[in-house]
Structures are given as structure tokens and as C-alpha cells.
């Protein structure tokens, strides 16, 4: 009884304009929900229905994805995949809506989004990190493994958005995909002045992480010499990465006189 009285008193307290707007919103939601259900019934697939509807009404992507997730939460894989492949520019909204409804962990949603549209990997990763910051490293790890060819762009986008996590992005990325480590380092170094402490730290840490990868290590030692980093710091870092002093010295001698 108290709930009913509260609801009535709340409605009475609302202005006619507010009530009208609320009624319009509810009516719009109901119509959109019914429309989506009809599309699902006719196509016998949530995924196909989503693609059809979003192709007709791309500007309504967030609303339609929200309705789809609320109506068919168990079909979230189809919904997210179809929505991202149809309207990748809305990947931020799609991932946010799915995370708000807790239909799946952020790492799974990133996997679905990247599979659906690999060229938007960096944006899908950025969105997942934005709305699930507590899973930051796991999301980065998942994304760069899913799309290693885009690892440098993923890392650069995240470093721009989360400059205080640049080192986390660097280490996580090159640990997961060391074969593209030198490209990741180059991409991140481009964000900092050559003589900055961040630039120096990045190179020294990368030497340790990529010590067992000759091509990447050679590039790092070259960068270190160009930026005036003391060779003993590079040698020590390479040894922490698993090289002997003699092995580390071979690389140092290539570029340091």
C-alpha cells in the first residue's frame, strides 16, 4: 500500500510536462521493443535482427542495443557482435551498455568486439578500460593477443587516454606480444620528448622485457645511444632480462663507442 501511495504522490508532484515526457519515453520504449521482437521473430535470429534494424536506424544504435540486451540478455554474444560489426563507431556505447547490465566480463566483451570488427580494436579496448578500470591490465592483455598487428596502436591510444598507466601498458603489451615489441616502444616513445625521464625509463624497462628478442633489443640499444642513456644502465637491464654480461656487451658495442 505504501508503495502505491508513494507512486501516486510522486506522479502528482510531477509537472504535466514531465509526465508527458515520461509517457512519451515509455511509449517509445514499448514501440521499439515490440518492433525489435517482431524483427527477431521474422528473422529467427537476434543477430540478424540487430543487423537489419541498425542498418535502417543507425542513429538509434544505443537505444536499440539497450532494448536488445534488456529483452534478450542471454543472447548478449549475438547482440554485441552484430551491433559492433554493423555500427563500429558506436563500440563505446555498446560495451558500456553491456557492462552496465553485467552480462559478461569486460575481457569477453573486448574479445567479441574485436572479432566483430578488428579495425576498431583500439577503440573497443579503450572503451572497456574506461568502464572497467579495475580490469585494465587483463583487458590490455586480451586485446593485444586478439589483434597483435594492432598492438602498437592499442598501446598508443591507451597511453594517450591514461598517461599514468603508460608503463603498465608498455610492459603488459610487450610481455604478451614481444615480436612486435619494438613497434610498441616506438609508438609510445613518440608520445614523450626525447630527453624526458619517461622516455629513458621506457627504454630501460623495454630492454629488460625484450632482452631475449635480438631484433627488438638491437633497436632499443640504438635508441638508448641516440638519447644519451648511459650504457651501464642498458647493460644492467639486459642482464636482468636474462643475458650474460658478455651477451649484453655485444649489443652495446654495436652503437656505443
GUNU-905195 format. One record per residue (C-alpha): residue number from 1; residue in three letters; y, z, x. Coordinates in steps of 0.25 Angstrom, whole numbers, always signed. Layout:
[NUM Ala [Y Z X]];
...
This chain:
[1 Unk [+0 +0 +0]];
[2 Unk [+10 +4 +11]];
[3 Unk [+7 -10 +18]];
[4 Unk [+10 -17 +5]];
[5 Unk [+23 -9 +3]];
[6 Unk [+27 -12 +17]];
[7 Unk [+25 -27 +16]];
[8 Unk [+33 -27 +3]];
[9 Unk [+44 -19 +8]];
[10 Unk [+44 -28 +21]];
[11 Unk [+45 -41 +13]];
[12 Unk [+57 -35 +4]];
[13 Unk [+64 -31 +17]];
[14 Unk [+63 -45 +22]];
[15 Unk [+75 -55 +18]];
[16 Unk [+72 -67 +9]];
[17 Unk [+74 -76 +21]];
[18 Unk [+64 -68 +30]];
[19 Unk [+54 -68 +18]];
[20 Unk [+56 -83 +16]];
[21 Unk [+54 -86 +31]];
[22 Unk [+41 -77 +31]];
[23 Unk [+35 -84 +19]];
[24 Unk [+38 -98 +25]];
[25 Unk [+31 -93 +38]];
[26 Unk [+19 -88 +31]];
[27 Unk [+19 -101 +23]];
[28 Unk [+20 -110 +35]];
[29 Unk [+9 -102 +42]];
[30 Unk [+0 -103 +30]];
[31 Unk [+2 -118 +29]];
[32 Unk [+0 -120 +44]];
[33 Unk [-13 -112 +43]];
[34 Unk [-18 -120 +31]];
[35 Unk [-15 -133 +38]];
[36 Unk [-22 -129 +51]];
[37 Unk [-34 -125 +43]];
[38 Unk [-35 -138 +36]];
[39 Unk [-34 -145 +49]];
[40 Unk [-45 -137 +55]];
[41 Unk [-54 -139 +42]];
[42 Unk [-51 -154 +43]];
[43 Unk [-54 -156 +58]];
[44 Unk [-65 -145 +58]];
[45 Unk [-59 -140 +71]];
[46 Unk [-48 -131 +75]];
[47 Unk [-45 -138 +88]];
[48 Unk [-44 -152 +81]];
[49 Unk [-35 -146 +70]];
[50 Unk [-26 -140 +80]];
[51 Unk [-24 -153 +88]];
[52 Unk [-21 -160 +75]];
[53 Unk [-11 -150 +70]];
[54 Unk [-4 -148 +83]];
[55 Unk [-3 -163 +85]];
[56 Unk [+4 -164 +72]];
[57 Unk [+13 -152 +73]];
[58 Unk [+15 -149 +88]];
[59 Unk [+27 -141 +86]];
[60 Unk [+19 -131 +77]];
[61 Unk [+9 -128 +88]];
[62 Unk [+11 -113 +90]];
[63 Unk [+11 -111 +75]];
[64 Unk [-2 -119 +73]];
[65 Unk [-9 -113 +85]];
[66 Unk [-5 -99 +80]];
[67 Unk [-11 -102 +66]];
[68 Unk [-24 -108 +72]];
[69 Unk [-26 -96 +81]];
[70 Unk [-24 -87 +69]];
[71 Unk [-33 -95 +60]];
[72 Unk [-44 -99 +70]];
[73 Unk [-43 -88 +81]];
[74 Unk [-58 -91 +85]];
[75 Unk [-54 -105 +88]];
[76 Unk [-44 -102 +98]];
[77 Unk [-50 -110 +109]];
[78 Unk [-49 -123 +100]];
[79 Unk [-35 -119 +95]];
[80 Unk [-29 -117 +109]];
[81 Unk [-36 -129 +116]];
[82 Unk [-32 -138 +104]];
[83 Unk [-17 -133 +104]];
[84 Unk [-15 -134 +119]];
[85 Unk [-21 -148 +120]];
[86 Unk [-13 -152 +108]];
[87 Unk [+0 -145 +112]];
[88 Unk [+0 -140 +126]];
[89 Unk [+15 -138 +126]];
[90 Unk [+12 -126 +117]];
[91 Unk [+2 -120 +126]];
[92 Unk [+11 -107 +128]];
[93 Unk [+11 -105 +113]];
[94 Unk [-4 -108 +111]];
[95 Unk [-8 -98 +122]];
[96 Unk [+2 -87 +117]];
[97 Unk [-4 -88 +102]];
[98 Unk [-18 -88 +107]];
[99 Unk [-15 -75 +116]];
[100 Unk [-7 -68 +105]];
[101 Unk [-20 -70 +96]];
[102 Unk [-29 -65 +107]];
[103 Unk [-39 -76 +104]];
[104 Unk [-43 -77 +119]];
[105 Unk [-39 -72 +133]];
[106 Unk [-27 -80 +140]];
[107 Unk [-37 -85 +150]];
[108 Unk [-45 -92 +140]];
[109 Unk [-33 -98 +133]];
[110 Unk [-28 -104 +146]];
[111 Unk [-41 -110 +148]];
[112 Unk [-41 -116 +134]];
[113 Unk [-26 -121 +136]];
[114 Unk [-29 -127 +150]];
[115 Unk [-42 -134 +145]];
[116 Unk [-34 -140 +133]];
[117 Unk [-22 -145 +142]];
[118 Unk [-24 -143 +157]];
[119 Unk [-10 -149 +160]];
[120 Unk [-4 -137 +153]];
[121 Unk [-12 -127 +162]];
[122 Unk [+1 -120 +168]];
[123 Unk [+7 -118 +154]];
[124 Unk [-5 -113 +148]];
[125 Unk [-7 -103 +160]];
[126 Unk [+8 -99 +159]];
[127 Unk [+7 -96 +144]];
[128 Unk [-6 -88 +146]];
[129 Unk [+1 -80 +157]];
[130 Unk [+13 -78 +149]];
[131 Unk [+6 -72 +137]];
[132 Unk [-6 -65 +144]];
[133 Unk [+1 -60 +157]];
[134 Unk [-10 -49 +159]];
[135 Unk [-20 -60 +162]];
[136 Unk [-11 -68 +171]];
[137 Unk [-20 -70 +183]];
[138 Unk [-32 -73 +174]];
[139 Unk [-24 -84 +167]];
[140 Unk [-20 -90 +180]];
[141 Unk [-34 -89 +186]];
[142 Unk [-39 -96 +173]];
[143 Unk [-28 -107 +173]];
[144 Unk [-29 -111 +187]];
[145 Unk [-44 -112 +187]];
[146 Unk [-43 -120 +174]];
[147 Unk [-33 -130 +180]];
[148 Unk [-33 -129 +195]];
[149 Unk [-26 -142 +197]];
[150 Unk [-14 -135 +189]];
[151 Unk [-15 -122 +197]];
[152 Unk [-2 -125 +205]];
[153 Unk [+6 -128 +192]];
[154 Unk [+0 -116 +185]];
[155 Unk [+3 -107 +196]];
[156 Unk [+17 -112 +198]];
[157 Unk [+20 -111 +183]];
[158 Unk [+15 -97 +183]];
[159 Unk [+23 -93 +195]];
[160 Unk [+36 -98 +189]];
[161 Unk [+33 -90 +176]];
[162 Unk [+28 -77 +183]];
[163 Unk [+34 -77 +197]];
[164 Unk [+30 -63 +199]];
[165 Unk [+15 -68 +198]];
[166 Unk [+16 -79 +207]];
[167 Unk [+7 -72 +217]];
[168 Unk [-3 -69 +207]];
[169 Unk [-3 -84 +202]];
[170 Unk [-4 -89 +217]];
[171 Unk [-16 -80 +220]];
[172 Unk [-23 -82 +207]];
[173 Unk [-22 -97 +208]];
[174 Unk [-26 -99 +222]];
[175 Unk [-37 -90 +221]];
[176 Unk [-43 -98 +209]];
[177 Unk [-40 -112 +214]];
[178 Unk [-38 -111 +229]];
[179 Unk [-40 -126 +230]];
[180 Unk [-26 -128 +224]];
[181 Unk [-20 -116 +231]];
[182 Unk [-11 -124 +240]];
[183 Unk [-5 -131 +228]];
[184 Unk [-3 -118 +220]];
[185 Unk [+4 -112 +232]];
[186 Unk [+13 -124 +234]];
[187 Unk [+17 -123 +219]];
[188 Unk [+20 -108 +220]];
[189 Unk [+28 -109 +233]];
[190 Unk [+37 -119 +226]];
[191 Unk [+42 -108 +217]];
[192 Unk [+47 -100 +229]];
[193 Unk [+57 -102 +240]];
[194 Unk [+50 -105 +254]];
[195 Unk [+55 -93 +260]];
[196 Unk [+52 -83 +249]];
[197 Unk [+43 -71 +250]];
[198 Unk [+35 -77 +238]];
[199 Unk [+33 -90 +246]];
[200 Unk [+28 -82 +258]];
[201 Unk [+19 -73 +250]];
[202 Unk [+13 -84 +242]];
[203 Unk [+9 -92 +255]];
[204 Unk [+3 -80 +262]];
[205 Unk [-5 -76 +249]];
[206 Unk [-10 -90 +247]];
[207 Unk [-15 -91 +262]];
[208 Unk [-24 -79 +259]];
[209 Unk [-29 -85 +246]];
[210 Unk [-31 -99 +251]];
[211 Unk [-36 -96 +266]];
[212 Unk [-49 -102 +263]];
[213 Unk [-43 -115 +258]];
[214 Unk [-39 -123 +270]];
[215 Unk [-30 -133 +263]];
[216 Unk [-22 -123 +256]];
[217 Unk [-21 -114 +268]];
[218 Unk [-16 -125 +277]];
[219 Unk [-5 -128 +267]];
[220 Unk [-2 -113 +266]];
[221 Unk [+0 -111 +281]];
[222 Unk [+8 -123 +281]];
[223 Unk [+17 -117 +270]];
[224 Unk [+18 -104 +277]];
[225 Unk [+22 -110 +290]];
[226 Unk [+33 -118 +283]];
[227 Unk [+38 -106 +276]];
[228 Unk [+39 -97 +289]];
[229 Unk [+28 -88 +285]];
[230 Unk [+22 -80 +298]];
[231 Unk [+9 -86 +302]];
[232 Unk [+3 -72 +303]];
[233 Unk [+5 -70 +288]];
[234 Unk [-3 -83 +285]];
[235 Unk [-14 -79 +295]];
[236 Unk [-16 -65 +289]];
[237 Unk [-16 -71 +275]];
[238 Unk [-26 -82 +279]];
[239 Unk [-35 -71 +285]];
[240 Unk [-34 -62 +272]];
[241 Unk [-39 -75 +265]];
[242 Unk [-52 -75 +274]];
[243 Unk [-48 -84 +286]];
[244 Unk [-50 -79 +300]];
[245 Unk [-38 -77 +309]];
[246 Unk [-43 -90 +317]];
[247 Unk [-44 -98 +304]];
[248 Unk [-31 -94 +299]];
[249 Unk [-24 -97 +312]];
[250 Unk [-29 -112 +311]];
[251 Unk [-21 -114 +299]];
[252 Unk [-9 -107 +305]];
[253 Unk [-9 -115 +317]];
[254 Unk [-8 -128 +308]];
[255 Unk [+6 -124 +305]];
[256 Unk [+11 -113 +313]];
[257 Unk [+15 -116 +328]];
